[in-house]
Amino acid sequence: MADQEASPPTQKEECPAVTLREKLSAVHRPAYGLRYTTKFDPISDSNPQEEHRMPDTALSGSEFKKQLRAGLPKMGLFLNAHSPTVAEQLAHSGYDWLLVDTQHGPMGYEKLSAMLSGIANGGAKSLVRVGGYDDRPGIQQALDMGADGVLVPYINTAEEARQAISCTKYPTVGTRSVYFPQRSMNKNGLLGYAGNWNNEGIVALQVETASCIENIAEIAAVPGVDILFLGQNDLCMSMGLYNKYEFPHMYTSPELDAATKKLVEHARKNNVILGLFLFGTSRVGEFLEKGFTFISVGNDLHHVLTQAGAYVGDMEKIAQEKGKSWKRRPTALF
């Protein structure tokens, strides 16, 4: 695979500091007047369309990254169900970004195309997790279909990082192939899209192996890296922490903490955005304090199961209160 080095990122403009209160308020921004409770409560506030209507124009990729570097959180969700309908509805739910996970999800290119269209209709930024740094066809298809960026998993070395970035950038910075027409070019045309993509595109690399942590100083310094995305699950596996600790104590282990601090140190040194995957919101505040601004709180299937579990639990309590015998069927998921 060809691999030309990307030109160094330009210095970002200074932006006002963002307080933790402002960060947390961004996490809970309202969506279309829905009242936030522990369960979905579709009761509209007075005149919700006036207060929560969609913005006229979406942020550009460069502005999105600028805000992240300035400390403004962007909260999102992974999509593992191959459902364009679910993707579009979640794009209207208030999340800043949605990531279609083709690494672990069953979606093919046609389904991916429909999902990216649905996300665009909802106004959220779209990313695609591809197969790896050598998945040139997956990177090409995702970007041609209009994804705002890609997440490349399983990066172990600076050379792998350079190869991944090369696939995402047009020449002479990278080796991405240009072709017209494509959905990605529908709004700004061939020259408007291709001429600006190298600055507008979002390139995230996943930090999820012991080798990646070992080489993180070199990886973080590779030109063109926008986001270093911490995958705690695979990193714990790679470091042998699932064998050493009883679940879930590996996530608060001193070894993982030391690896995270090393990641943070080198990301800051190179002005790279910090991102990570969490299940739920209990640790969001902790990682905001550590400087992580690009945060996922799970995936679409986790959302479905969490809500289903809440309803099933409620129904068990209600049945008991009314003297009826009803219990959920046995499941390993709750």
Summary of the structure (lengths in Angstrom):
residues: 334
radius of gyration: 20.7
end to end distance: 44.3
largest distance: 72.4
contacts: 1024
relative contact order: 0.12
helix: 44%
strand: 13%
